[in-house]
Amino acid sequence: MSPNDLPHVLHWDCQKQGCFNQKKRVKFRLLSDCLPGRIAFTDIDAITEIKGNLLLLEWKDHTELPKGQRILFERLTLGCPAAVLVIEGDAEQMSVVSIRVVWRGVIWPPEPADLDRLRREIQAWVQWALANPVFPRMRSPARGK
């Protein structure tokens, strides 16, 4: 399966729509003076939620996390039901070199990986999230479900 085969994936045509980074990327620098000291906003490449559990993906062309992201991921995974996969690779080609897991405040060392391994890691997290709901099934009062 190629990324083009996946449903509900962002499809952006730079030739027709212009440069995505210029047209759609938020200009965080215009908000930087709202935060104290050297604290800054960071972007997350992807996030999903299943039954109250969060999975974040952060793609890097190297394995080192900036200090602010490292602190954020450590604290986020300590304070809520979240896991982070830090993927080293080439996002344009969707090639994967390694994966680091951040879980319960610990950043594991990178392990060699490829796209198939990343897919298996995500699928394993999905199975875990389904089996470990944070919230009981919510019923809508209007629908009685």
SULNORPE-V399335 format. One record per run of one state. SS is the DSSP state (a for helix, b for strand, c for the rest). FROM is the first residue (numbers start at 1). LEN is the number of residues. If there is no record, write none. Layout:
ss->[SS:SS]
from->[FROM:FROM]
len->[LEN:LEN]
//
This chain:
ss->[c:a:c:a:c:a:c:a:c:b:c:b:c:a:c:b:c:b:c:b:c:b:c:a:c]
from->[1:3:6:14:18:20:24:28:35:46:51:53:61:67:80:82:91:95:104:106:108:111:113:115:132]
len->[2:3:8:4:2:4:4:7:11:5:2:8:6:13:2:9:4:9:2:2:3:2:2:17:14]
//
